[in-house]
Structure formats: structure tokens, C-alpha cells
């Protein structure tokens, strides 16, 4: 080997050694892989024995949030340790950064937020515009947070949610991730993640966030929280949330229970296409129209009625009846959101801005007053494709 080649080999070896070096190595069992964080409003006083030596003033508050975080016992997962399957820490804090600093004083692990799965606000925190906007600004700026993480509002305490023992031998953050990311995702709770909520608030000043509740030792995602003006303003129930998702075209697989000729039957929706159009009519009034097409199967009828599900006239009657009932429910849901919340969660204003810019220029300054009064038309058309096995 000549001298040039020898120097080149030595140089490559040196470079590869330097590049592959790990200068800030932290062993995996020394990390706390946080999976969920919850925020409650601080109501004081600080527990005895945990008082801060600093003095609180109006300009320098010490406690505004109760921050609760949870992470799994990685040693137990790797079958190299023992103890609880997860660890929960709560601390009072002024801000996100302060909470991180405070917990570092009482936990021996190195916190790692790249794998964060869920963020939970109590309704009290979400109602406080100042606290809400502070936190969302932090979320949006942070390079350590995944915009796809799940964001929830809870009517109780976020701390109670995170301290729930699900009985699944796993921490709540991982449990929530599996609950929301199932093959067939729930259609009775909002599907929004942190990133989509931020976009909706920026574009339409309104968004839906999933709600999470605790009942005894059981967690449930149920309905949605309505966000407007960067705060929580109200809730939609499970069926109302389902209808909102249908209008938004985000609910493909839905079951409808309807009554036809005195019998309750169930239609399983298998496909959905929702198109919205907003426009100004000849009287200069803003109108919005939803044209929705759905396909479905009869998944429950009556035993020993072999002829009805296969009769073309009967299927036509079922299609007509279900279309009328669902159209009515969707229209009522839109009107409720208008009347009760004045929240443009369906992005009517955004549609006008993009596709009817001349109209938007006329109404944008008064949109908050105009939106609750716009007329809505919903045309939902069900088309049953399969009747299933004869019952």
C-alpha cells in the first residue's frame, strides 16, 4: 500500500470514529420517556413541607398550574427490573419551563418529551384564555413536541386522569394512544390532534378537541370540547360529535339506529363523501349547503322477516327515511353550534375566503355577527348497498 492510500485509510478510520461518537450519552434506564402531561389550575396552598423559599408577589407568582406527568418503568418493560409499571409526578408551576425545572428537583430521571402521546387540560385551565394561550404558544414553538400528539379537555382533574390504574399494566399515556389509534377509530369523539387544533384556531378561531372522562377506575373518551377565542366554551355530546364529524366528512364508519314501519333497524355506514358550499344569494344573505352521499349495509333487522331486506321498494323506503332523519339531525347540530357557541368549526368563513373572496371581503369584519345567522341546508343521501345474510 502506498503512502497516500495509507493516509487515506487512517483518515477514514479517524473520521468514522469521531462521527459515531456519542458525547452526551444517557443510558435508557436513566431516562423518563414522558407519555402524557396534564394541567390543572392551582388553587393552593402548597402542601406542608413543600413550600417554596421564594416569596410570591403579584409580579412574580409562584404557582399557577398543577403539572402532572407520567412515564413508564422502562426497566420493567425490558424485564430487567421490578416495581410499579409507571411513575406519576405532580408539581406546582408558573409555566411549562418552570414545571420542567421543578420536577427535576424531585425526580432522579432525565426527562425526554419526544415520545409524548397526550396532553390534557382541565376545563378550568382551558377556560382561562391567558393560561390556554400561554401553553399553546409553548406547544407550537417547541421542537420537542410532536404536533400529532393527542390533546384532550377533561371536566375533572387532569391529575386524576393520569393517576388512573387502567388494569392494563401500562401507563395512561400509552393507553390513550392505543385507545385513539385503533384500527376502527371512535366516531363519537373529536379526532383532532394538537397540530390540527392549532391550524383550526388560526384559520377559523374555532376547533373541536376530544374530551376524556374518569369514572371510578375507568377512562372514557366522550364527545368533544368546543374551543373558540383561544379557550374552552362548551361541549358537544357523543352523537352531536358524530354528526359534526359527518358534516366535516371525517366519519366514514358510523352506525345509525332508525325506526322504519315500527321496527328499529341498524344501518352500518361504510363510505361517506361530504361537500360544503357557501355563497351569497341574490338578497345578499350568506347561505351554506352540505351535499352528503353515504353508502351502508343493513346490519340489524328483524329475525324471520326474509323478504323485506331484499325488496327493492322496502330498501328505497329505508333509504328515504334514513336520509330524512339524518339530514334533520345534521341540520339541527349545525344550528346548535351557531346558536349556542357561535363557533365556525365547519370553516364556512375559510371557504368564503378561499373560494368566494369578493364575498369574504364584504363580510369578514362582521363575520362574528353574521355567522350565527346564516341559513343552512343539509342534503344527506343514504344508499344501502347490502342487506346482509337472511335473518
C-alpha positions, 0 to 999 in steps of 0.5 A: 500500500502506498503512502497516500492510500495509507493516509487515506485509510487512517483518515477514514478510520479517524473520521468514522470514529469521531462521527459515531461518537456519542458525547452526551450519552444517557443510558435508557434506564436513566431516562423518563420517556414522558407519555402524557402531561396534564394541567390543572389550575392551582388553587393552593396552598402548597402542601406542608413541607413543600413550600417554596423559599421564594416569596410570591408577589403579584409580579412574580407568582409562584404557582399557577398550574398543577403539572402532572406527568407520567412515564413508564418503568422502562426497566420493567418493560425490558424485564430487567427490573421490578416495581410499579409499571409507571411513575406519576409526578405532580408539581406546582408551576408558573409555566411549562419551563418552570414545571420542567425545572421543578420536577427535576428537583424531585425526580432522579430521571432525565426527562425526554418529551419526544415520545409524548402521546397526550396532553390534557387540560382541565376545563378550568385551565382551558377556560382561562384564555391567558393560561390556554394561550400561554401553553399553546404558544409553548406547544407550537414553538417547541421542537420537542413536541410532536404536533400529532400528539393527542390533546384532550379537555377533561371536566375533572382533574387532569391529575386524576386522569393520569393517576388512573390504574387502567388494569392494563399494566401500562401507563395512561399515556400509552393507553390513550394512544392505543385507545385513539389509534385503533384500527376502527377509530371512535366516531363519537369523539373529536379526532383532532390532534394538537397540530390540527387544533392549532391550524383550526384556531388560526384559520377559523378561531374555532376547533373541536378537541376530544374530551376524556372522562374518569369514572371510578377506575375507568377512562372514557373518551366522550364527545368533544370540547368546543374551543373558540377565542383561544379557550374552552366554551362548551361541549358537544355530546357523543352523537352531536360529535358524530354528526359534526364529524359527518358534516366535516366528512371525517366519519366514514364508519358510523352506525345509525339506529332508525325506526322504519314501519315500527321496527328499529333497524341498524344501518352500518355506514361504510363510505361517506363523501361530504361537500360544503358550499357557501355563497351569497344569494341574490338578497345578499344573505350568506347561505351554506349547503352540505351535499352528503352521499353515504353508502351502508349495509343493513346490519340489524333487522328483524329475525324471520322477516326474509323478504323485506331486506331484499325488496327493492321498494322496502330498501328505497323506503329505508333509504328515504327515511334514513336520509330524512332523519339524518339530514334533520339531525345534521341540520339541527347540530349545525344550528346548535353550534351557531346558536349556542357557541357561535363557533365556525368549526365547519370553516364556512368563513375559510371557504368564503375566503378561499373560494368566494373572496369578493364575498369574504371581503364584504363580510369578514369584519362582521363575520362574528355577527353574521355567522350565527345567522346564516341559513343552512341546508343539509342534503344527506343521501343514504344508499344501502348497498347490502342487506346482509345474510337472511335473518 
